[in-house]
Amino acid sequence: MLKFILKKLAMMIPMLLVISLIVFVGLRSTGIDPITFMVPPEVQSQSPEIVDQLREELGLNDPLIVQYVRWLGDILHGDLGLTNKGESVADIIATRLPYTLELSAYAMLFSAVIGIGIGIISAIRQNGIVDYIGRVLAVLGQAVPQFLVGIVLIWIFSIKLGIFPAANRVSPDATNAFVDAFMHLFLPVLTLTIGMVAVLMRYARNTMLDVLNSDYIKTARSKGIPEWKVYMKHGFRNAMKPVLVILMYRIPALIGGSVVIESVFSYPGIGTTMANAVTSMDYNLVLVITLIIAAVMLICSFMVDVFNALLDPRVRLGE
C-alpha cells in the first residue's frame, strides 16, 4: 500500500509542472503586455525608456523558457511574487483562499446531507412522491446553469424580499459577526449546493437501487432481518462507497465553480480574485491561483485513488 501511495504522489509532481508550463506559455502567448496595466498611459507615451527599463528589470525580454524557469524557482523557494499593483501574492492568497474554502466546505456539507439523504429515500420509496419530486429537482438542478440560479436567488431573496444581502462577505457595520456572516453566505452556499445536490441525489438513488436488487440483500431479507437493518447495515453502507468517490471528485468542481459564483455575489474569495486577475492580465496572480486549483484537483484525485485502493486490493496491485 505504501508503494502505491508513493507512486501516486510521485506522479503528481510532473503533472503540476506540465499544467504550470501550459498556463505560463498560454498567458505569455496572448500578446498582451502586462506593462500596460502596471504603468499609467501618460508615462508610457512620455517616458518609453522607463517602460523599457521596467520590462528589462522584470525579465519580460527574456525567452519564455527562461522566464518560466525563473518563476518556477521562485515558487519552489516560497516566493510567490508580486501583483501588477505591487501587492504580495502570498498575502492575497492567505486572505482570500480561506473564504473560498469556507464557502466550498459549507456547500459540500449541505449537499452531501441533502443529496444523499433524498437519494436514499427515493430508492427505498421508489416511484413514491419523494422519488418523483427528487428526480424532477435533480434534472432541473443539473440543467440550469449555476450563475443563472444565483441571479434568480438574488432577485427573489435580495431584491424582492430583502432578506439576504446580495454581495460581500460581511457588513462593515455588523453588530453580530456570526449572524452577519451567515446572512452573506446563505445565497452563494445555496447556489453551489443546488447543483451538487442534483448530482449526488441521482447517483445515490441509482447506486442504492442497484444494491437493493443484489443477491445478498435478498438473502438478508430471507433470514428475517428487520427491514430497517437491511437498508442501513447492508444497503446504505455498500451504496455509499461509490457515492463518496463521486463526492471527492466534486471538491475540485466546487473550488473551480467558485470563480463564477463568487463573481455573481461579489464574494471576496479566490474565485473573484482570479476573475479580476484575468481581466487585468495579472500574470503572476493568475499563475499562482491556477496552480493552487490544479493542486487541489490532483490531491482530490489522489484521495480517490487511495480510497479505492483501500476498498479494492486489485486497484493497488495494478489489476
Buried (B, 14 or more C-beta within 10 A) or exposed (E): EEEBBEEBEEBBEEBBEEBBBEBBEEBBEEEEBBBBBBBEEEEBEEEEEEBEEBBEEBEBEEEEEEBBEEBBEEBEEEEBBBBBEEEBBBEBBEBBBEBBBBBBEBBBEBBBEBBBBBBBBBBBEEEEEBBEEBBEBBEEBBEBEBBEBBBEBBEEBBEEEEEBBBBEBBEEEEEEEEEBBEBBBBBBBBBBBBBBBBBBBBBBBBBBBEBBEBEEBEEBBEEEBEEEEBBEEBBBEBBBBBBBBBBBBBBBBBBBBBBBBBBBBEBBBBBBBBBBBBEBBBBBBBBBBBBBBBBBBBBBBBBBBBBBBEEEEEBBEEE
